[in-house]
Amino acid sequence: MRALATRLGVTPMSLYHHVEDRTGLLRALSDRVYAEVLETTGRPADHRAEIRAILTRYHNAVGRHPQLTLAIFAEPEAFAGVSRQITDRLTSLLAEITAEHILWRDVLVDHAHGSGLALTTARGDQKQAESVREQYQHALDRLLDQLVEP
């Protein structure tokens, strides 16, 4: 909190007028950063298409804000709000197309995390970043093709 306050040019105590603690700050940041993940631009063709769209947007958000993702890993209490809504939505969609929805949710989210964090190696190199995104999409499609109907 001190480092953030210093960067913002305010006192650490002034931050507590807006958030309760570090966990609250992480929740507020993740709600803002990940809000776009659940936004839709129309009705997806099917559950698989919606899962793919959510995971693609999530992958991109993780790639843009890797430190936030790592901070949430380090502080599980921060996993709430929009982060929880994303997980719940994926779980619900996957339950419609596979009996192993919890396993598949974990596999797909872990894949998005790993590949999204790998985007940090491409910072400043658009061609490499696009290659990582394309590889992610290709692998995601392969994984989604493996889903077994209940």
VEXDREN-2710 file (C-alpha; in Angstrom, 1 decimal):
% VEXDREN-2710
k/r/px/py/pz
1/MET/0.0/0.0/0.0
2/ARG/2.9/2.3/0.8
3/ALA/4.4/1.8/-2.7
4/LEU/1.1/2.5/-4.4
5/ALA/0.5/5.6/-2.3
6/THR/3.9/6.9/-3.1
7/ARG/3.3/6.4/-6.9
8/LEU/0.0/8.1/-6.6
9/GLY/1.4/11.0/-4.6
10/VAL/-0.8/10.4/-1.6
11/THR/-0.4/9.1/2.0
12/PRO/-1.0/5.4/2.6
13/MET/-3.8/6.2/5.0
14/SER/-5.7/8.1/2.3
15/LEU/-6.0/4.8/0.3
16/TYR/-8.0/3.3/3.2
17/HIS/-10.8/5.8/2.6
18/HIS/-11.4/3.9/-0.7
19/VAL/-10.5/0.3/0.2
20/GLU/-10.4/-1.6/3.4
21/ASP/-7.0/-3.3/3.0
22/ARG/-4.7/-4.9/0.4
23/THR/-7.2/-7.6/-0.3
24/GLY/-9.9/-4.9/-0.9
25/LEU/-7.6/-3.1/-3.3
26/LEU/-6.9/-6.3/-5.2
27/ARG/-10.6/-7.0/-5.5
28/ALA/-11.3/-3.5/-6.7
29/LEU/-8.5/-3.7/-9.3
30/SER/-9.6/-7.1/-10.5
31/ASP/-13.2/-6.1/-10.8
32/ARG/-12.2/-3.2/-13.0
33/VAL/-9.6/-5.1/-15.1
34/TYR/-11.6/-8.3/-15.6
35/ALA/-15.1/-6.6/-16.1
36/GLU/-14.6/-6.8/-19.8
37/VAL/-14.2/-10.6/-19.7
38/LEU/-18.0/-11.1/-19.0
39/GLU/-19.1/-8.5/-21.5
40/THR/-20.8/-9.9/-24.5
41/THR/-21.3/-8.4/-28.0
42/GLY/-24.2/-10.5/-28.9
43/ARG/-25.6/-14.0/-28.3
44/PRO/-22.9/-16.6/-28.7
45/ALA/-23.8/-19.5/-31.1
46/ASP/-23.5/-22.1/-28.4
47/HIS/-21.9/-22.9/-25.0
48/ARG/-18.6/-23.8/-26.5
49/ALA/-18.4/-20.4/-28.4
50/GLU/-19.2/-18.5/-25.2
51/ILE/-16.6/-20.5/-23.2
52/ARG/-14.0/-19.7/-26.0
53/ALA/-14.9/-16.0/-26.0
54/ILE/-14.7/-15.7/-22.2
55/LEU/-11.4/-17.5/-22.0
56/THR/-10.0/-15.4/-24.9
57/ARG/-10.9/-12.2/-23.2
58/TYR/-9.6/-13.5/-19.9
59/HIS/-6.3/-14.6/-21.5
60/ASN/-5.9/-11.1/-23.0
61/ALA/-6.6/-9.4/-19.6
62/VAL/-4.1/-11.7/-17.8
63/GLY/-1.5/-10.8/-20.5
64/ARG/-2.1/-7.0/-20.0
65/HIS/-2.1/-7.3/-16.2
66/PRO/0.2/-10.2/-15.2
67/GLN/1.1/-8.7/-11.8
68/LEU/-2.5/-8.5/-10.8
69/THR/-3.1/-12.1/-11.6
70/LEU/0.0/-13.2/-9.6
71/ALA/-1.1/-11.0/-6.7
72/ILE/-4.5/-12.7/-6.6
73/PHE/-2.8/-16.1/-6.6
74/ALA/-0.7/-14.9/-3.6
75/GLU/-3.8/-13.6/-1.8
76/PRO/-6.7/-16.0/-2.2
77/GLU/-9.1/-13.8/-0.2
78/ALA/-8.9/-11.4/-3.2
79/PHE/-10.6/-14.0/-5.4
80/ALA/-14.1/-12.5/-5.3
81/GLY/-16.3/-10.2/-7.3
82/VAL/-15.8/-10.4/-11.0
83/SER/-13.0/-13.0/-10.7
84/ARG/-15.5/-15.3/-8.9
85/GLN/-18.2/-14.4/-11.5
86/ILE/-16.0/-15.5/-14.4
87/THR/-15.2/-18.8/-12.7
88/ASP/-18.9/-19.4/-11.9
89/ARG/-20.0/-18.6/-15.5
90/LEU/-17.4/-21.0/-16.9
91/THR/-18.4/-23.7/-14.4
92/SER/-22.0/-23.3/-15.4
93/LEU/-21.3/-23.3/-19.1
94/LEU/-19.1/-26.3/-18.9
95/ALA/-21.6/-28.2/-16.8
96/GLU/-23.9/-28.0/-19.8
97/ILE/-21.5/-29.8/-22.0
98/THR/-19.4/-32.1/-19.9
99/ALA/-19.9/-34.2/-16.7
100/GLU/-16.3/-33.3/-15.7
101/HIS/-17.0/-29.6/-15.7
102/ILE/-14.8/-28.8/-12.6
103/LEU/-11.8/-30.6/-14.0
104/TRP/-12.2/-28.9/-17.4
105/ARG/-12.7/-25.5/-15.8
106/ASP/-9.5/-25.9/-13.9
107/VAL/-7.6/-27.1/-17.0
108/LEU/-8.9/-24.3/-19.2
109/VAL/-8.3/-21.5/-16.6
110/ASP/-4.8/-22.8/-15.8
111/HIS/-4.1/-22.8/-19.5
112/ALA/-5.3/-19.2/-19.9
113/HIS/-3.1/-18.2/-16.9
114/GLY/0.0/-19.9/-18.2
115/SER/-0.3/-18.6/-21.7
116/GLY/-1.5/-15.1/-20.6
117/LEU/1.5/-14.8/-18.3
118/ALA/3.8/-15.9/-21.2
119/LEU/2.6/-12.8/-23.0
120/THR/4.9/-10.8/-20.7
121/THR/7.9/-12.2/-22.6
122/ALA/6.6/-10.5/-25.8
123/ARG/6.2/-7.0/-24.3
124/GLY/7.0/-4.5/-27.0
125/ASP/7.2/-7.2/-29.7
126/GLN/3.8/-7.2/-31.4
127/LYS/4.7/-10.1/-33.8
128/GLN/5.7/-12.3/-30.9
129/ALA/2.7/-11.3/-28.9
130/GLU/0.4/-12.2/-31.8
131/SER/2.1/-15.5/-32.2
132/VAL/1.5/-16.3/-28.5
133/ARG/-2.1/-15.3/-28.9
134/GLU/-2.5/-17.5/-32.0
135/GLN/-0.9/-20.4/-30.3
136/TYR/-3.2/-20.0/-27.3
137/GLN/-6.3/-20.0/-29.6
138/HIS/-5.1/-23.1/-31.4
139/ALA/-4.4/-24.9/-28.2
140/LEU/-7.7/-23.7/-26.7
141/ASP/-9.6/-25.0/-29.7
142/ARG/-7.9/-28.4/-29.3
143/LEU/-8.8/-28.5/-25.6
144/LEU/-12.4/-27.6/-26.3
145/ASP/-12.6/-30.3/-29.0
146/GLN/-11.9/-32.8/-26.2
147/LEU/-14.9/-31.9/-24.1
148/VAL/-17.2/-35.0/-23.7
149/GLU/-21.0/-34.6/-23.7
150/PRO/-22.6/-35.6/-20.3
END
